[in-house]
Amino acid sequence: MQDDDIATIMRALGHPVRLHILRILAKQQRGECCCADVTEELPLAQSTVSQHIKVLLDAGLIERKPRGTRNCYIVQHERLAALGSAFSGMVAKLGPAAAKLESEPA
């Protein structure tokens, strides 16, 4: 995963509502739910929820599935797993450098 890709995903995850939406989608037993279902669980207008869903879609964290006249959404677990691997690898590489900087006198 490229740095630009990681940054795009991290920006999408940088809002608590979007994290909450991912949790709502992830807990669905059928694996997907519509915007109206998500809106029922949040104290926000449907239009606001739709805007947050669009950011998650654009980052590739969820996928849209047409179901009749509605769009349902499903979490892209593979993309989140790739982010986890890339991020932990990046943090591991930064760890020794950061520790060295902290131990040096100012």
C-alpha positions in Angstrom: 0.0 0.0 0.0 1.4 3.4 -1.0 1.7 6.4 1.3 -0.9 8.3 -0.6 -3.4 5.4 -0.1 -2.6 5.2 3.6 -3.1 9.0 4.0 -6.4 8.9 2.2 -7.7 6.1 4.4 -6.4 7.7 7.6 -8.2 11.0 6.6 -11.4 9.0 6.1 -11.0 7.4 9.5 -10.1 10.7 11.2 -13.7 11.5 12.0 -15.5 9.8 14.9 -18.8 9.5 13.0 -17.1 7.6 10.2 -15.6 5.2 12.7 -19.0 4.7 14.2 -20.5 4.0 10.7 -17.8 1.4 10.1 -18.7 -0.3 13.4 -22.4 -0.2 12.6 -21.7 -1.8 9.2 -19.4 -4.4 10.6 -21.8 -5.6 13.2 -24.6 -6.3 10.7 -25.4 -10.0 10.7 -26.2 -10.0 7.0 -23.0 -8.1 6.3 -24.6 -5.1 4.8 -27.1 -2.3 5.5 -28.6 0.7 3.9 -28.1 4.4 4.7 -31.5 4.5 6.5 -30.4 1.7 8.8 -27.2 3.6 9.7 -29.1 6.8 10.2 -31.4 5.1 12.7 -28.4 4.4 14.9 -27.0 7.9 14.8 -28.3 11.3 16.0 -27.7 12.8 12.6 -29.7 13.8 9.5 -29.7 11.3 6.7 -27.9 13.8 4.4 -25.0 14.1 6.9 -24.8 10.3 7.2 -24.7 10.1 3.4 -21.8 12.6 3.2 -19.8 10.5 5.7 -20.7 7.3 3.8 -19.4 9.0 0.6 -16.0 9.7 2.2 -15.8 6.0 3.3 -16.7 4.9 -0.3 -14.1 7.2 -1.8 -11.4 5.8 0.5 -12.4 2.3 -0.5 -13.3 1.3 3.0 -16.9 0.3 2.1 -18.5 -0.9 -1.1 -22.0 0.0 -2.5 -24.4 -2.8 -3.4 -27.6 -1.9 -5.2 -30.6 -3.6 -3.7 -33.7 -2.6 -5.6 -34.3 1.1 -5.1 -31.8 1.3 -2.2 -28.0 1.2 -1.9 -26.6 -1.0 0.8 -23.1 -0.9 2.1 -20.6 -3.5 3.1 -17.2 -3.1 4.9 -14.1 -3.9 2.8 -12.3 -6.0 5.4 -9.4 -6.8 3.0 -8.7 -3.0 2.6 -8.8 -2.5 6.4 -6.5 -5.5 6.9 -4.1 -4.1 4.3 -4.1 -0.8 6.1 -3.4 -2.5 9.4 -0.4 -4.3 7.9 0.9 -1.2 6.2 0.4 1.0 9.3 2.0 -1.4 11.7 4.9 -1.9 9.4 5.3 1.9 9.1 5.1 2.3 12.9 7.6 -0.5 13.5 10.1 1.2 11.2 9.5 4.6 12.9 9.8 3.2 16.4 13.6 2.8 16.7 14.2 6.2 15.1 11.7 7.9 17.4 13.2 6.2 20.5 16.6 7.4 19.4 15.4 11.0 19.0 13.8 10.9 22.5 17.0 9.7 24.2 19.1 12.5 22.7 19.6 15.6 24.8 17.8 18.7 23.6 
